[in-house]
Amino acid sequence: MKTLFQSISALTLLSLLLISCKKEYTCECFNPGGVFETHSIKDTKKNAEEKCSEYAVKFQTMPFSETSCQLK
């Protein structure tokens, strides 16, 4: 019984560590003409989404801009 509990605990801990690990994400910035710039971001998904949205703000230099960035 004790080894079963230890196995379950170790498996739970391992899965939590893998969920929050950093991965490589690609942020694509595009406009009606197509993709014009890509950025590689190695971070957690949440942080990568925040950084990608910061890139979108950088390229929106005029009102009603159709430029945007998305995480791929």
Secondary structure, DSSP 8 states (H G I E B T S, - for coil): -HHHHHHHHHHHHHHHHHHT--EEEEEEEEETTEEEEEEEEEE-HHHHHHHHHHHHHHH--STT---EEEE-
